[in-house]
Amino acid sequence: MDGAQTPNTAPVLILLGPPGAGKGTQARLLEEKNGFVQLSTGDLLRAAVAAGTAAGREAKAVMEAGNLVSDDIVIAILRDRLAAPDCAHGVILDGFPRTTVQAEALDTLLAERGQKIDAAISLEVDDAAMVDRISGRFTCGGCGEGYHDSFKPTARPGICDTCGGTDMIRRADDNAETVAQRLAAYHAQTAPLIDYYQSKGALSRVPAMGPIDEIAAQLDTVLSQRAA
């Protein structure tokens, strides 16, 4: 392939999974190992607004009016971002698409560039275990070290193992009831996307309740199989 075609062969990945499934952690590992760029919808919007691009100016006006940015504007911003040199090795989409309408618009954009979704990877979790995992989390307010009531308690109650601080913080929404509601909402909203990418032959399911390195190894296997 010649140099002009190289950018259009860059893989495009989507990580699907409920809050707490480890999408952020796995995305960072994929970035480090493969040179991919994680593209978060929120970060894209903020960067476009700051840069004053045409789509960014549109987004700014919409947001300042207190409205939601339309799919067309998000696609326009994503189109600009995909053309940047650092995306030539591949991208991981974070937070987009969220609906099948957005997925179809994304497919159209990628087709314009000679690309496609190479893998939509669903990080599969056990809902009951996820409630336990998330609802027990807390962090040290001093150094940011993360802990868990059951899986990673502090050696001495209320005292950070790393810095000795005693200011422990729990997110207000990290409780069993809220976590269960977030999981239910995720399944309801994402089920159509799972079906969509399944029908396209792009979906891969990866069990995500094990150790981080084991999950990462499974993602590597998926990418190798998709590239074959």
GUVOTI-475008 format. One line per 5 residues: for each residue z, x, y of C-alpha. Coordinates in Angstrom, 1 decimal, m for minus. Layout:
% GUVOTI-475008
Z:X:Y | ... .
END
This chain:
% GUVOTI-475008
0.0:0.0:0.0 | m0.8:1.3:3.5 | 1.7:1.7:6.3 | 0.7:m1.6:8.0 | 1.7:m3.6:4.9 .
5.0:m1.9:4.3 | 7.1:m4.1:6.7 | 5.8:m7.2:5.0 | 7.0:m6.0:1.6 | 10.6:m5.9:2.7 .
12.8:m8.1:0.5 | 14.5:m11.1:1.9 | 17.8:m12.2:0.3 | 20.1:m15.1:0.8 | 23.7:m15.1:m0.4 .
25.1:m18.6:m1.1 | 28.7:m19.3:m1.9 | 31.8:m21.1:m0.5 | 34.3:m19.5:1.9 | 36.2:m16.8:0.1 .
33.5:m16.2:m2.5 | 33.0:m12.6:m1.2 | 29.6:m13.0:0.5 | 30.6:m10.7:3.3 | 31.9:m8.0:1.0 .
28.8:m8.1:m1.2 | 26.5:m8.1:1.8 | 28.1:m5.0:3.2 | 27.7:m3.2:m0.2 | 24.0:m4.2:m0.3 .
23.5:m2.9:3.2 | 25.1:0.4:2.3 | 23.2:0.9:m1.0 | 19.8:m0.4:m0.1 | 19.5:m0.1:3.7 .
19.3:m3.8:4.1 | 20.3:m5.5:7.4 | 22.6:m8.5:7.3 | 21.3:m11.1:9.8 | 24.0:m13.6:10.8 .
22.8:m16.7:12.7 | 25.7:m16.4:15.2 | 25.0:m12.7:15.9 | 21.3:m13.4:16.2 | 21.9:m16.0:18.9 .
24.3:m13.9:20.8 | 22.0:m10.9:20.8 | 19.0:m13.0:21.8 | 20.9:m14.5:24.7 | 22.2:m11.0:25.8 .
18.7:m9.6:25.6 | 17.2:m12.4:27.6 | 14.3:m13.1:25.3 | 12.3:m16.3:25.7 | 14.0:m17.9:22.7 .
17.3:m16.4:23.9 | 17.0:m18.1:27.3 | 16.2:m21.4:25.5 | 19.3:m21.0:23.3 | 21.5:m20.2:26.3 .
20.4:m23.3:28.1 | 21.1:m25.5:25.1 | 24.5:m23.9:24.4 | 25.6:m24.1:28.0 | 24.8:m27.8:27.9 .
27.1:m28.1:25.0 | 24.4:m28.9:22.5 | 23.5:m27.4:19.1 | 20.6:m24.9:19.1 | 17.6:m26.5:17.3 .
16.0:m25.1:14.2 | 12.9:m24.3:16.1 | 14.8:m22.0:18.4 | 16.7:m20.3:15.6 | 13.4:m19.7:13.8 .
11.9:m18.2:16.9 | 14.9:m15.9:17.3 | 14.7:m14.9:13.6 | 10.9:m14.3:14.0 | 11.6:m11.8:16.8 .
14.4:m10.1:14.8 | 12.4:m9.7:11.6 | 9.8:m7.7:13.6 | 12.4:m5.1:14.5 | 12.0:m1.7:12.8 .
15.5:m1.7:11.1 | 14.4:m4.8:9.1 | 11.7:m2.9:7.3 | 13.9:m2.1:4.3 | 15.0:m5.7:3.8 .
17.3:m8.3:5.1 | 20.2:m10.5:3.9 | 20.3:m13.9:5.7 | 23.8:m15.1:6.5 | 24.4:m18.7:7.6 .
20.7:m19.7:7.5 | 19.2:m21.8:6.0 | 21.9:m24.5:5.7 | 19.5:m27.4:4.9 | 16.3:m27.9:3.0 .
14.5:m28.6:6.3 | 15.6:m25.2:7.5 | 14.6:m23.6:4.2 | 11.1:m25.0:4.5 | 10.8:m23.7:8.1 .
12.0:m20.3:6.9 | 9.4:m20.3:4.1 | 6.7:m21.0:6.7 | 7.9:m18.1:8.9 | 8.1:m15.7:6.0 .
4.6:m16.7:4.8 | 3.3:m15.9:8.3 | 4.6:m12.3:7.7 | 3.4:m12.0:4.2 | 7.0:m12.3:2.9 .
9.0:m14.7:0.8 | 12.6:m15.3:m0.4 | 12.9:m12.7:m3.1 | 16.3:m14.0:m4.3 | 18.7:m16.7:m3.3 .
21.9:m15.6:m5.0 | 24.6:m18.2:m5.6 | 28.0:m16.6:m6.0 | 29.6:m19.0:m8.5 | 33.3:m19.6:m8.3 .
36.0:m21.7:m9.9 | 37.2:m24.1:m7.3 | 40.9:m24.3:m8.5 | 41.1:m20.6:m8.6 | 39.6:m20.3:m5.2 .
42.3:m22.6:m3.8 | 44.9:m20.2:m5.2 | 43.0:m17.1:m4.0 | 42.6:m18.2:m0.4 | 45.7:m20.2:0.2 .
47.9:m17.3:m0.7 | 46.3:m14.8:1.7 | 48.1:m13.1:4.6 | 47.5:m10.0:6.7 | 49.6:m7.5:8.6 .
49.3:m8.1:12.3 | 49.8:m4.5:13.0 | 47.2:m2.7:10.9 | 45.2:m5.6:9.4 | 46.0:m4.7:5.8 .
45.4:m7.8:3.6 | 47.8:m9.2:1.1 | 48.3:m12.2:m1.3 | 51.4:m14.0:m2.5 | 50.4:m13.6:m6.2 .
47.7:m11.0:m6.5 | 48.8:m8.4:m3.9 | 52.3:m9.0:m2.6 | 54.0:m6.4:m0.4 | 56.2:m3.9:m2.2 .
59.1:m5.0:0.0 | 59.1:m8.7:1.1 | 57.8:m9.1:4.6 | 57.1:m5.4:5.2 | 53.6:m3.9:5.3 .
53.1:m1.2:2.6 | 50.6:0.6:4.9 | 52.3:0.7:8.4 | 55.8:m0.7:7.8 | 55.1:m3.6:10.2 .
56.8:m6.9:9.8 | 54.4:m9.1:11.7 | 52.6:m11.0:8.9 | 49.9:m13.5:9.8 | 48.6:m16.4:7.9 .
45.5:m18.3:9.0 | 46.3:m21.9:9.8 | 43.4:m23.1:7.6 | 44.3:m21.0:4.6 | 46.3:m23.7:2.9 .
45.6:m25.5:m0.3 | 44.5:m28.8:1.2 | 42.2:m27.3:3.8 | 40.6:m24.9:1.3 | 39.9:m27.8:m1.1 .
38.3:m29.7:1.7 | 36.1:m26.7:2.7 | 35.0:m26.2:m0.9 | 34.1:m29.9:m1.3 | 32.1:m29.7:2.0 .
30.3:m26.6:0.8 | 29.2:m28.1:m2.4 | 28.0:m31.3:m0.7 | 26.0:m29.4:1.9 | 24.7:m26.6:m0.3 .
23.8:m28.5:m3.4 | 20.3:m29.4:m2.0 | 19.7:m25.7:m1.2 | 20.7:m24.7:m4.7 | 18.2:m27.3:m6.1 .
15.5:m26.2:m3.6 | 15.6:m22.5:m4.5 | 16.0:m23.4:m8.2 | 12.7:m25.3:m8.0 | 11.1:m22.3:m6.3 .
12.2:m20.0:m9.1 | 14.1:m17.9:m6.5 | 17.7:m18.8:m7.5 | 20.0:m16.5:m9.4 | 23.6:m17.4:m10.3 .
26.2:m14.7:m10.4 | 29.8:m15.3:m11.5 | 32.0:m14.2:m8.6 | 35.6:m14.5:m9.8 | 35.8:m10.9:m11.2 .
36.3:m7.5:m9.6 | 34.2:m6.6:m6.6 | 32.4:m3.7:m8.3 | 31.5:m5.9:m11.3 | 30.0:m8.6:m9.0 .
28.1:m5.9:m7.1 | 26.7:m4.5:m10.4 | 25.4:m8.0:m11.3 | 23.7:m8.3:m7.9 | 22.0:m4.9:m8.5 .
20.7:m6.2:m11.8 | 19.4:m9.4:m10.1 | 17.6:m7.3:m7.5 | 16.1:m4.9:m10.1 | 14.8:m7.9:m12.1 .
13.3:m9.5:m9.1 | 11.6:m6.3:m8.0 | 10.1:m5.8:m11.5 .
END
